[in-house]
Amino acid sequence: MPKNKTHKGTAKRFKVTGTGKLRREQAGRRHILEKKSSRVTRRLEGTEAVAKADVKRIKRLLGR
């Protein structure tokens, strides 16, 4: 049986924590920032936990 390959697009977008939880960057922080308020861009800093409904699918893409 051949090895499963990691989905590289997914691997670049999600990080797995030491306890196995998934983290993701928040959307809306890449471009067109001039018209967004500082309050909004600050709120979008850091990482978020992945929604519970998506975890199974993403873990499969990551080969876990």
mmCIF file of the N, C-alpha and C atoms, coordinates in Angstrom:
data_MODEL
# 
_entry.id   MODEL 
# 
loop_
_atom_site.group_PDB 
_atom_site.id 
_atom_site.type_symbol 
_atom_site.label_atom_id 
_atom_site.label_alt_id 
_atom_site.label_comp_id 
_atom_site.label_asym_id 
_atom_site.label_entity_id 
_atom_site.label_seq_id 
_atom_site.pdbx_PDB_ins_code 
_atom_site.Cartn_x 
_atom_site.Cartn_y 
_atom_site.Cartn_z 
_atom_site.occupancy 
_atom_site.B_iso_or_equiv 
_atom_site.pdbx_formal_charge 
_atom_site.auth_seq_id 
_atom_site.auth_comp_id 
_atom_site.auth_asym_id 
_atom_site.auth_atom_id 
_atom_site.pdbx_PDB_model_num 
ATOM 1   N N  . MET A 1 1  ? 0.852   -1.195 0.000  1.00 0.00 ? 1  MET A N  1 
ATOM 2   C CA . MET A 1 1  ? 0.000   0.000  0.000  1.00 0.00 ? 1  MET A CA 1 
ATOM 3   C C  . MET A 1 1  ? 0.898   1.258  0.000  1.00 0.00 ? 1  MET A C  1 
ATOM 4   N N  . PRO A 1 2  ? 0.680   2.174  -0.956 1.00 0.00 ? 2  PRO A N  1 
ATOM 5   C CA . PRO A 1 2  ? 1.516   3.377  -0.998 1.00 0.00 ? 2  PRO A CA 1 
ATOM 6   C C  . PRO A 1 2  ? 1.194   4.324  0.163  1.00 0.00 ? 2  PRO A C  1 
ATOM 7   N N  . LYS A 1 3  ? 2.155   5.164  0.484  1.00 0.00 ? 3  LYS A N  1 
ATOM 8   C CA . LYS A 1 3  ? 1.958   6.155  1.551  1.00 0.00 ? 3  LYS A CA 1 
ATOM 9   C C  . LYS A 1 3  ? 0.967   7.212  1.083  1.00 0.00 ? 3  LYS A C  1 
ATOM 10  N N  . ASN A 1 4  ? 0.265   7.792  2.036  1.00 0.00 ? 4  ASN A N  1 
ATOM 11  C CA . ASN A 1 4  ? -0.615  8.919  1.711  1.00 0.00 ? 4  ASN A CA 1 
ATOM 12  C C  . ASN A 1 4  ? 0.215   10.186 1.652  1.00 0.00 ? 4  ASN A C  1 
ATOM 13  N N  . LYS A 1 5  ? -0.139  11.074 0.726  1.00 0.00 ? 5  LYS A N  1 
ATOM 14  C CA . LYS A 1 5  ? 0.585   12.326 0.596  1.00 0.00 ? 5  LYS A CA 1 
ATOM 15  C C  . LYS A 1 5  ? -0.156  13.429 1.345  1.00 0.00 ? 5  LYS A C  1 
ATOM 16  N N  . THR A 1 6  ? 0.617   14.314 1.954  1.00 0.00 ? 6  THR A N  1 
ATOM 17  C CA . THR A 1 6  ? 0.063   15.490 2.616  1.00 0.00 ? 6  THR A CA 1 
ATOM 18  C C  . THR A 1 6  ? -0.400  16.462 1.540  1.00 0.00 ? 6  THR A C  1 
ATOM 19  N N  . HIS A 1 7  ? -1.569  17.070 1.743  1.00 0.00 ? 7  HIS A N  1 
ATOM 20  C CA . HIS A 1 7  ? -2.048  18.105 0.828  1.00 0.00 ? 7  HIS A CA 1 
ATOM 21  C C  . HIS A 1 7  ? -1.289  19.385 1.148  1.00 0.00 ? 7  HIS A C  1 
ATOM 22  N N  . LYS A 1 8  ? -0.362  19.777 0.262  1.00 0.00 ? 8  LYS A N  1 
ATOM 23  C CA . LYS A 1 8  ? 0.565   20.860 0.560  1.00 0.00 ? 8  LYS A CA 1 
ATOM 24  C C  . LYS A 1 8  ? -0.114  22.220 0.720  1.00 0.00 ? 8  LYS A C  1 
ATOM 25  N N  . GLY A 1 9  ? -1.193  22.458 -0.016 1.00 0.00 ? 9  GLY A N  1 
ATOM 26  C CA . GLY A 1 9  ? -1.924  23.722 0.137  1.00 0.00 ? 9  GLY A CA 1 
ATOM 27  C C  . GLY A 1 9  ? -2.502  23.851 1.531  1.00 0.00 ? 9  GLY A C  1 
ATOM 28  N N  . THR A 1 10 ? -2.987  22.731 2.068  1.00 0.00 ? 10 THR A N  1 
ATOM 29  C CA . THR A 1 10 ? -3.531  22.715 3.422  1.00 0.00 ? 10 THR A CA 1 
ATOM 30  C C  . THR A 1 10 ? -2.413  22.857 4.450  1.00 0.00 ? 10 THR A C  1 
ATOM 31  N N  . ALA A 1 11 ? -1.294  22.173 4.217  1.00 0.00 ? 11 ALA A N  1 
ATOM 32  C CA . ALA A 1 11 ? -0.173  22.197 5.157  1.00 0.00 ? 11 ALA A CA 1 
ATOM 33  C C  . ALA A 1 11 ? 0.367   23.614 5.355  1.00 0.00 ? 11 ALA A C  1 
ATOM 34  N N  . LYS A 1 12 ? 0.305   24.435 4.301  1.00 0.00 ? 12 LYS A N  1 
ATOM 35  C CA . LYS A 1 12 ? 0.800   25.803 4.387  1.00 0.00 ? 12 LYS A CA 1 
ATOM 36  C C  . LYS A 1 12 ? -0.155  26.710 5.162  1.00 0.00 ? 12 LYS A C  1 
ATOM 37  N N  . ARG A 1 13 ? -1.410  26.337 5.243  1.00 0.00 ? 13 ARG A N  1 
ATOM 38  C CA . ARG A 1 13 ? -2.430  27.193 5.855  1.00 0.00 ? 13 ARG A CA 1 
ATOM 39  C C  . ARG A 1 13 ? -2.740  26.866 7.305  1.00 0.00 ? 13 ARG A C  1 
ATOM 40  N N  . PHE A 1 14 ? -2.460  25.636 7.731  1.00 0.00 ? 14 PHE A N  1 
ATOM 41  C CA . PHE A 1 14 ? -2.831  25.205 9.076  1.00 0.00 ? 14 PHE A CA 1 
ATOM 42  C C  . PHE A 1 14 ? -1.632  24.677 9.836  1.00 0.00 ? 14 PHE A C  1 
ATOM 43  N N  . LYS A 1 15 ? -1.618  24.929 11.147 1.00 0.00 ? 15 LYS A N  1 
ATOM 44  C CA . LYS A 1 15 ? -0.570  24.417 12.012 1.00 0.00 ? 15 LYS A CA 1 
ATOM 45  C C  . LYS A 1 15 ? -1.225  23.550 13.082 1.00 0.00 ? 15 LYS A C  1 
ATOM 46  N N  . VAL A 1 16 ? -0.552  22.450 13.423 1.00 0.00 ? 16 VAL A N  1 
ATOM 47  C CA . VAL A 1 16 ? -1.063  21.563 14.460 1.00 0.00 ? 16 VAL A CA 1 
ATOM 48  C C  . VAL A 1 16 ? -0.311  21.864 15.750 1.00 0.00 ? 16 VAL A C  1 
ATOM 49  N N  . THR A 1 17 ? -1.051  22.063 16.840 1.00 0.00 ? 17 THR A N  1 
ATOM 50  C CA . THR A 1 17 ? -0.430  22.352 18.133 1.00 0.00 ? 17 THR A CA 1 
ATOM 51  C C  . THR A 1 17 ? 0.093   21.056 18.748 1.00 0.00 ? 17 THR A C  1 
ATOM 52  N N  . GLY A 1 18 ? 0.798   21.185 19.832 1.00 0.00 ? 18 GLY A N  1 
ATOM 53  C CA . GLY A 1 18 ? 1.347   20.021 20.517 1.00 0.00 ? 18 GLY A CA 1 
ATOM 54  C C  . GLY A 1 18 ? 0.280   19.050 20.986 1.00 0.00 ? 18 GLY A C  1 
ATOM 55  N N  . THR A 1 19 ? -0.895  19.576 21.322 1.00 0.00 ? 19 THR A N  1 
ATOM 56  C CA . THR A 1 19 ? -1.984  18.712 21.792 1.00 0.00 ? 19 THR A CA 1 
ATOM 57  C C  . THR A 1 19 ? -2.854  18.195 20.648 1.00 0.00 ? 19 THR A C  1 
ATOM 58  N N  . GLY A 1 20 ? -2.494  18.585 19.394 1.00 0.00 ? 20 GLY A N  1 
ATOM 59  C CA . GLY A 1 20 ? -3.221  18.064 18.233 1.00 0.00 ? 20 GLY A CA 1 
ATOM 60  C C  . GLY A 1 20 ? -4.349  18.941 17.737 1.00 0.00 ? 20 GLY A C  1 
ATOM 61  N N  . LYS A 1 21 ? -4.500  20.133 18.325 1.00 0.00 ? 21 LYS A N  1 
ATOM 62  C CA . LYS A 1 21 ? -5.534  21.052 17.841 1.00 0.00 ? 21 LYS A CA 1 
ATOM 63  C C  . LYS A 1 21 ? -5.025  21.766 16.595 1.00 0.00 ? 21 LYS A C  1 
ATOM 64  N N  . LEU A 1 22 ? -5.953  22.295 15.807 1.00 0.00 ? 22 LEU A N  1 
ATOM 65  C CA . LEU A 1 22 ? -5.584  22.992 14.572 1.00 0.00 ? 22 LEU A CA 1 
ATOM 66  C C  . LEU A 1 22 ? -5.739  24.496 14.736 1.00 0.00 ? 22 LEU A C  1 
ATOM 67  N N  . ARG A 1 23 ? -4.755  25.243 14.223 1.00 0.00 ? 23 ARG A N  1 
ATOM 68  C CA . ARG A 1 23 ? -4.788  26.702 14.253 1.00 0.00 ? 23 ARG A CA 1 
ATOM 69  C C  . ARG A 1 23 ? -4.723  27.228 12.826 1.00 0.00 ? 23 ARG A C  1 
ATOM 70  N N  . ARG A 1 24 ? -5.347  28.394 12.600 1.00 0.00 ? 24 ARG A N  1 
ATOM 71  C CA . ARG A 1 24 ? -5.318  29.011 11.281 1.00 0.00 ? 24 ARG A CA 1 
ATOM 72  C C  . ARG A 1 24 ? -5.180  30.515 11.431 1.00 0.00 ? 24 ARG A C  1 
ATOM 73  N N  . GLU A 1 25 ? -4.648  31.171 10.398 1.00 0.00 ? 25 GLU A N  1 
ATOM 74  C CA . GLU A 1 25 ? -4.589  32.629 10.364 1.00 0.00 ? 25 GLU A CA 1 
ATOM 75  C C  . GLU A 1 25 ? -5.980  33.150 10.033 1.00 0.00 ? 25 GLU A C  1 
ATOM 76  N N  . GLN A 1 26 ? -6.270  34.369 10.440 1.00 0.00 ? 26 GLN A N  1 
ATOM 77  C CA . GLN A 1 26 ? -7.567  34.955 10.146 1.00 0.00 ? 26 GLN A CA 1 
ATOM 78  C C  . GLN A 1 26 ? -7.550  35.627 8.771  1.00 0.00 ? 26 GLN A C  1 
ATOM 79  N N  . ALA A 1 27 ? -8.665  35.573 8.095  1.00 0.00 ? 27 ALA A N  1 
ATOM 80  C CA . ALA A 1 27 ? -8.780  36.169 6.762  1.00 0.00 ? 27 ALA A CA 1 
ATOM 81  C C  . ALA A 1 27 ? -8.945  37.684 6.863  1.00 0.00 ? 27 ALA A C  1 
ATOM 82  N N  . GLY A 1 28 ? -8.632  38.378 5.781  1.00 0.00 ? 28 GLY A N  1 
ATOM 83  C CA . GLY A 1 28 ? -8.886  39.815 5.714  1.00 0.00 ? 28 GLY A CA 1 
ATOM 84  C C  . GLY A 1 28 ? -7.728  40.681 6.141  1.00 0.00 ? 28 GLY A C  1 
ATOM 85  N N  . ARG A 1 29 ? -6.526  40.120 6.190  1.00 0.00 ? 29 ARG A N  1 
ATOM 86  C CA . ARG A 1 29 ? -5.374  40.863 6.695  1.00 0.00 ? 29 ARG A CA 1 
ATOM 87  C C  . ARG A 1 29 ? -4.281  40.993 5.629  1.00 0.00 ? 29 ARG A C  1 
ATOM 88  N N  . ARG A 1 30 ? -4.603  40.678 4.372  1.00 0.00 ? 30 ARG A N  1 
ATOM 89  C CA . ARG A 1 30 ? -3.586  40.626 3.324  1.00 0.00 ? 30 ARG A CA 1 
ATOM 90  C C  . ARG A 1 30 ? -3.468  41.910 2.505  1.00 0.00 ? 30 ARG A C  1 
ATOM 91  N N  . HIS A 1 31 ? -4.580  42.441 2.063  1.00 0.00 ? 31 HIS A N  1 
ATOM 92  C CA . HIS A 1 31 ? -4.525  43.630 1.193  1.00 0.00 ? 31 HIS A CA 1 
ATOM 93  C C  . HIS A 1 31 ? -5.775  44.469 1.389  1.00 0.00 ? 31 HIS A C  1 
ATOM 94  N N  . ILE A 1 32 ? -5.826  45.626 0.715  1.00 0.00 ? 32 ILE A N  1 
ATOM 95  C CA . ILE A 1 32 ? -6.894  46.621 0.890  1.00 0.00 ? 32 ILE A CA 1 
ATOM 96  C C  . ILE A 1 32 ? -7.033  46.984 2.371  1.00 0.00 ? 32 ILE A C  1 
ATOM 97  N N  . LEU A 1 33 ? -5.895  47.224 3.007  1.00 0.00 ? 33 LEU A N  1 
ATOM 98  C CA . LEU A 1 33 ? -5.906  47.513 4.445  1.00 0.00 ? 33 LEU A CA 1 
ATOM 99  C C  . LEU A 1 33 ? -6.162  48.991 4.728  1.00 0.00 ? 33 LEU A C  1 
ATOM 100 N N  . GLU A 1 34 ? -5.933  49.827 3.723  1.00 0.00 ? 34 GLU A N  1 
ATOM 101 C CA . GLU A 1 34 ? -6.059  51.269 3.931  1.00 0.00 ? 34 GLU A CA 1 
ATOM 102 C C  . GLU A 1 34 ? -7.470  51.661 4.358  1.00 0.00 ? 34 GLU A C  1 
ATOM 103 N N  . LYS A 1 35 ? -8.461  51.013 3.775  1.00 0.00 ? 35 LYS A N  1 
ATOM 104 C CA . LYS A 1 35 ? -9.846  51.373 4.097  1.00 0.00 ? 35 LYS A CA 1 
ATOM 105 C C  . LYS A 1 35 ? -10.390 50.661 5.339  1.00 0.00 ? 35 LYS A C  1 
ATOM 106 N N  . LYS A 1 36 ? -9.654  49.679 5.830  1.00 0.00 ? 36 LYS A N  1 
ATOM 107 C CA . LYS A 1 36 ? -10.086 48.997 7.053  1.00 0.00 ? 36 LYS A CA 1 
ATOM 108 C C  . LYS A 1 36 ? -9.564  49.772 8.255  1.00 0.00 ? 36 LYS A C  1 
ATOM 109 N N  . SER A 1 37 ? -10.379 49.866 9.287  1.00 0.00 ? 37 SER A N  1 
ATOM 110 C CA . SER A 1 37 ? -9.961  50.617 10.466 1.00 0.00 ? 37 SER A CA 1 
ATOM 111 C C  . SER A 1 37 ? -8.884  49.849 11.227 1.00 0.00 ? 37 SER A C  1 
ATOM 112 N N  . SER A 1 38 ? -8.104  50.586 12.010 1.00 0.00 ? 38 SER A N  1 
ATOM 113 C CA . SER A 1 38 ? -7.044  49.975 12.816 1.00 0.00 ? 38 SER A CA 1 
ATOM 114 C C  . SER A 1 38 ? -7.643  48.961 13.775 1.00 0.00 ? 38 SER A C  1 
ATOM 115 N N  . ARG A 1 39 ? -8.828  49.262 14.238 1.00 0.00 ? 39 ARG A N  1 
ATOM 116 C CA . ARG A 1 39 ? -9.526  48.374 15.169 1.00 0.00 ? 39 ARG A CA 1 
ATOM 117 C C  . ARG A 1 39 ? -9.778  47.011 14.528 1.00 0.00 ? 39 ARG A C  1 
ATOM 118 N N  . VAL A 1 40 ? -10.185 47.031 13.273 1.00 0.00 ? 40 VAL A N  1 
ATOM 119 C CA . VAL A 1 40 ? -10.446 45.781 12.541 1.00 0.00 ? 40 VAL A CA 1 
ATOM 120 C C  . VAL A 1 40 ? -9.153  45.008 12.318 1.00 0.00 ? 40 VAL A C  1 
ATOM 121 N N  . THR A 1 41 ? -8.116  45.692 11.847 1.00 0.00 ? 41 THR A N  1 
ATOM 122 C CA . THR A 1 41 ? -6.868  44.993 11.550 1.00 0.00 ? 41 THR A CA 1 
ATOM 123 C C  . THR A 1 41 ? -6.236  44.429 12.820 1.00 0.00 ? 41 THR A C  1 
ATOM 124 N N  . ARG A 1 42 ? -6.392  45.104 13.942 1.00 0.00 ? 42 ARG A N  1 
ATOM 125 C CA . ARG A 1 42 ? -5.894  44.566 15.212 1.00 0.00 ? 42 ARG A CA 1 
ATOM 126 C C  . ARG A 1 42 ? -6.669  43.322 15.607 1.00 0.00 ? 42 ARG A C  1 
ATOM 127 N N  . ARG A 1 43 ? -7.965  43.344 15.392 1.00 0.00 ? 43 ARG A N  1 
ATOM 128 C CA . ARG A 1 43 ? -8.812  42.202 15.741 1.00 0.00 ? 43 ARG A CA 1 
ATOM 129 C C  . ARG A 1 43 ? -8.435  40.957 14.933 1.00 0.00 ? 43 ARG A C  1 
ATOM 130 N N  . LEU A 1 44 ? -7.917  41.186 13.727 1.00 0.00 ? 44 LEU A N  1 
ATOM 131 C CA . LEU A 1 44 ? -7.559  40.080 12.844 1.00 0.00 ? 44 LEU A CA 1 
ATOM 132 C C  . LEU A 1 44 ? -6.145  39.536 13.077 1.00 0.00 ? 44 LEU A C  1 
ATOM 133 N N  . GLU A 1 45 ? -5.430  40.081 14.066 1.00 0.00 ? 45 GLU A N  1 
ATOM 134 C CA . GLU A 1 45 ? -4.087  39.581 14.383 1.00 0.00 ? 45 GLU A CA 1 
ATOM 135 C C  . GLU A 1 45 ? -4.159  38.186 14.984 1.00 0.00 ? 45 GLU A C  1 
ATOM 136 N N  . GLY A 1 46 ? -3.055  37.471 14.874 1.00 0.00 ? 46 GLY A N  1 
ATOM 137 C CA . GLY A 1 46 ? -2.940  36.186 15.553 1.00 0.00 ? 46 GLY A CA 1 
ATOM 138 C C  . GLY A 1 46 ? -3.685  35.058 14.872 1.00 0.00 ? 46 GLY A C  1 
ATOM 139 N N  . THR A 1 47 ? -3.764  33.940 15.582 1.00 0.00 ? 47 THR A N  1 
ATOM 140 C CA . THR A 1 47 ? -4.387  32.749 15.011 1.00 0.00 ? 47 THR A CA 1 
ATOM 141 C C  . THR A 1 47 ? -5.691  32.423 15.717 1.00 0.00 ? 47 THR A C  1 
ATOM 142 N N  . GLU A 1 48 ? -6.505  31.637 15.043 1.00 0.00 ? 48 GLU A N  1 
ATOM 143 C CA . GLU A 1 48 ? -7.805  31.199 15.535 1.00 0.00 ? 48 GLU A CA 1 
ATOM 144 C C  . GLU A 1 48 ? -7.822  29.688 15.542 1.00 0.00 ? 48 GLU A C  1 
ATOM 145 N N  . ALA A 1 49 ? -8.650  29.108 16.370 1.00 0.00 ? 49 ALA A N  1 
ATOM 146 C CA . ALA A 1 49 ? -8.874  27.661 16.323 1.00 0.00 ? 49 ALA A CA 1 
ATOM 147 C C  . ALA A 1 49 ? -9.753  27.360 15.114 1.00 0.00 ? 49 ALA A C  1 
ATOM 148 N N  . VAL A 1 50 ? -9.538  26.219 14.493 1.00 0.00 ? 50 VAL A N  1 
ATOM 149 C CA . VAL A 1 50 ? -10.344 25.818 13.346 1.00 0.00 ? 50 VAL A CA 1 
ATOM 150 C C  . VAL A 1 50 ? -11.722 25.373 13.852 1.00 0.00 ? 50 VAL A C  1 
ATOM 151 N N  . ALA A 1 51 ? -12.775 25.696 13.095 1.00 0.00 ? 51 ALA A N  1 
ATOM 152 C CA . ALA A 1 51 ? -14.142 25.318 13.468 1.00 0.00 ? 51 ALA A CA 1 
ATOM 153 C C  . ALA A 1 51 ? -14.249 23.800 13.615 1.00 0.00 ? 51 ALA A C  1 
ATOM 154 N N  . LYS A 1 52 ? -15.011 23.381 14.607 1.00 0.00 ? 52 LYS A N  1 
ATOM 155 C CA . LYS A 1 52 ? -15.152 21.964 14.931 1.00 0.00 ? 52 LYS A CA 1 
ATOM 156 C C  . LYS A 1 52 ? -15.629 21.148 13.726 1.00 0.00 ? 52 LYS A C  1 
ATOM 157 N N  . ALA A 1 53 ? -16.510 21.739 12.922 1.00 0.00 ? 53 ALA A N  1 
ATOM 158 C CA . ALA A 1 53 ? -17.068 21.042 11.761 1.00 0.00 ? 53 ALA A CA 1 
ATOM 159 C C  . ALA A 1 53 ? -16.017 20.759 10.686 1.00 0.00 ? 53 ALA A C  1 
ATOM 160 N N  . ASP A 1 54 ? -14.935 21.539 10.662 1.00 0.00 ? 54 ASP A N  1 
ATOM 161 C CA . ASP A 1 54 ? -13.914 21.402 9.620  1.00 0.00 ? 54 ASP A CA 1 
ATOM 162 C C  . ASP A 1 54 ? -12.717 20.547 10.031 1.00 0.00 ? 54 ASP A C  1 
ATOM 163 N N  . VAL A 1 55 ? -12.578 20.277 11.322 1.00 0.00 ? 55 VAL A N  1 
ATOM 164 C CA . VAL A 1 55 ? -11.373 19.626 11.840 1.00 0.00 ? 55 VAL A CA 1 
ATOM 165 C C  . VAL A 1 55 ? -11.111 18.276 11.186 1.00 0.00 ? 55 VAL A C  1 
ATOM 166 N N  . LYS A 1 56 ? -12.124 17.434 11.078 1.00 0.00 ? 56 LYS A N  1 
ATOM 167 C CA . LYS A 1 56 ? -11.950 16.087 10.532 1.00 0.00 ? 56 LYS A CA 1 
ATOM 168 C C  . LYS A 1 56 ? -11.420 16.133 9.097  1.00 0.00 ? 56 LYS A C  1 
ATOM 169 N N  . ARG A 1 57 ? -12.016 17.006 8.287  1.00 0.00 ? 57 ARG A N  1 
ATOM 170 C CA . ARG A 1 57 ? -11.628 17.127 6.881  1.00 0.00 ? 57 ARG A CA 1 
ATOM 171 C C  . ARG A 1 57 ? -10.192 17.634 6.739  1.00 0.00 ? 57 ARG A C  1 
ATOM 172 N N  . ILE A 1 58 ? -9.836  18.622 7.530  1.00 0.00 ? 58 ILE A N  1 
ATOM 173 C CA . ILE A 1 58 ? -8.485  19.194 7.441  1.00 0.00 ? 58 ILE A CA 1 
ATOM 174 C C  . ILE A 1 58 ? -7.438  18.198 7.928  1.00 0.00 ? 58 ILE A C  1 
ATOM 175 N N  . LYS A 1 59 ? -7.746  17.489 8.999  1.00 0.00 ? 59 LYS A N  1 
ATOM 176 C CA . LYS A 1 59 ? -6.798  16.485 9.504  1.00 0.00 ? 59 LYS A CA 1 
ATOM 177 C C  . LYS A 1 59 ? -6.553  15.400 8.467  1.00 0.00 ? 59 LYS A C  1 
ATOM 178 N N  . ARG A 1 60 ? -7.584  15.027 7.722  1.00 0.00 ? 60 ARG A N  1 
ATOM 179 C CA . ARG A 1 60 ? -7.413  14.018 6.672  1.00 0.00 ? 60 ARG A CA 1 
ATOM 180 C C  . ARG A 1 60 ? -6.491  14.550 5.587  1.00 0.00 ? 60 ARG A C  1 
ATOM 181 N N  . LEU A 1 61 ? -6.668  15.827 5.198  1.00 0.00 ? 61 LEU A N  1 
ATOM 182 C CA . LEU A 1 61 ? -5.808  16.437 4.188  1.00 0.00 ? 61 LEU A CA 1 
ATOM 183 C C  . LEU A 1 61 ? -4.363  16.535 4.657  1.00 0.00 ? 61 LEU A C  1 
ATOM 184 N N  . LEU A 1 62 ? -4.182  16.674 5.978  1.00 0.00 ? 62 LEU A N  1 
ATOM 185 C CA . LEU A 1 62 ? -2.832  16.762 6.545  1.00 0.00 ? 62 LEU A CA 1 
ATOM 186 C C  . LEU A 1 62 ? -2.225  15.393 6.781  1.00 0.00 ? 62 LEU A C  1 
ATOM 187 N N  . GLY A 1 63 ? -2.988  14.344 6.548  1.00 0.00 ? 63 GLY A N  1 
ATOM 188 C CA . GLY A 1 63 ? -2.491  12.993 6.731  1.00 0.00 ? 63 GLY A CA 1 
ATOM 189 C C  . GLY A 1 63 ? -2.405  12.582 8.185  1.00 0.00 ? 63 GLY A C  1 
ATOM 190 N N  . ARG A 1 64 ? -3.334  13.061 9.006  1.00 0.00 ? 64 ARG A N  1 
ATOM 191 C CA . ARG A 1 64 ? -3.353  12.713 10.434 1.00 0.00 ? 64 ARG A CA 1 
ATOM 192 C C  . ARG A 1 64 ? -4.611  11.967 10.816 1.00 0.00 ? 64 ARG A C  1 
# 
